[in-house]
Amino acid sequence: MIERKKKLRIIQITLLLLGTSILYFTYSNKSKIPDENIISEEIQKKIEKQISEKPIDSDVFYNIEYSGLDLAGNRYILKSKEAFSEKTNQEIVQMKSVEALFYFKDDTILKVRSDFGTYNNKTLDMSFKQNVKATYEGSNLFAQKANYSNKEGYLTISDNVKITDSRGTIVADKLYFDIKKQTLNIASFDDKKINANIKLK
């Protein structure tokens, strides 16, 4: 009888140890899931950035193009590789990889490019941000910001402004390109810098 109890006790202890071992290895293996099944931290940051850049309640468009006439009667075309507008404010369009072309009545063309921009499809105003580059009649303009006012007929360029052409290089605080008169007013907040009005034609 005592011998039988000893055997039962040994069997119970063996089963207990076996059960404990199975539980241990089962849960320890779950904590060792291969890294390839988990989204990397870099990808998570990219996803979060994309989500934060676009409002949840918005419409997204790709390869869009707007065209029309400004108040001075000049034709323009505005292109963007990606754009979105909030459903609560459809007239403001946020854009990426922007290109604007202004066709003047004398057959000259002003081209403006930037990384980002906005377009008001009601007032026809435009803004350009980051790596702004404009070309007109052999002159190249570089800046970080530019704003076009359809009502005023002005393209205002600011932030690290530089113009290069065959006549040399000009650095200024702010430029005003008069769309109607096709003149360039070089303004400055620093007396040491140039301040002039140039006829571009």
Secondary structure, 3 states (H helix, E strand, C coil): CHHHHHHHHHHHHHHHHHHHHHHHHHHHHHCCCCHHHCCCHHHHHHHHHHHHHCCCCEEEEEEEEEEEECCCCCEEEEEEEEEEEECCCCCEEEEEEEEEEEECCCCCEEEEEEEEEEEECCCCCEEEEEEEEEEECCEEEEEEEEEEECCCCEEEEEEEEEEEECCEEEEEEEEEEECCCCEEEEECCCCCCCCEEEECC
